[in-house]
Amino acid sequence: MKKTPPPLYKDLFVVWEGFLALKSAGLEPIRFSEIEAWLNLNGIFDLNYRQEIAHLVRILDIEHLELLRPSNANS
């Protein structure tokens, strides 16, 4: 049975967009400097909002990298 993904709330779209733009095919984590550059390119300058987006992108990246780990490949 195919699982239906959870809905992506409108206010989190920018986080998902940033993650997709910055994630790599390898096992290297997204650097804060890359997140900062992406935020600048997208005109996001509010400090609190930038911190929130950076934090959430890093959480997505950590989870993504965990799924890609060789030890999880057979799970």
N, C-alpha and C positions, 0 to 999 in steps of 0.2 A: 504494500500500500504506500503510495507516494505521500510524503509529509508536506503539509502546507506551511510555508514559512510564516513567521509572525509578521504582523504589519509593521512597516517602517513609519514611525511617527514623523510628521512633517518637520518638526523642530530638530530632529536628529538626522535629517537628510544630509545636511552639510558635513556632519561627522563621517557618515558613510561615504560621501563623495570624496572627502579628503583622504580617507583610508584607501579607497580604490585607486586614487591618483598616485599615492605614495608607496603602496606595498610593492615589494619586489618578488620575483619568482623564486629567489633563493631563501636562505635561512638568516639573512641579515636583518636586524631590527631597523625600524624606521628611526632616523636620527631626529632629534629635536630641531636641528638647523633646517632639515627638510620640511618639517611641519611649519616652522616659522616662515620659511620662504613661500610655502603654499598659502599660508594665511595672508601674507603680504600681497601676493599675486591676486588673491581673491578679495582684497579690500576689507579684510576683517582686522580692525585695529583696536577694538575695545578690549582692554587688558583682561577683564574677568571672562569675557566670552572666549578670547584666545586661549586662556588657561584651561577652560572647560573643554574646548574642542581638542586641544593638545592631549589632555588627560584621557579623553574618551578614545581618540585615535590610538594612543599607546595601549590602552586596554584591548582594543580590537586586534592590534598587532601582536600583543602577547598571546592572545587566544589563537590567532592564526598560526603563529610560529609553533605553538604547542601541538596543533593538529598536524603540522607538517613534519614534526620530529619522527625520525625513523622508528623509535620505540612505539609510536602510536599508529604506524602505517598498517599494522596487522589487526588493529582493534576494530 
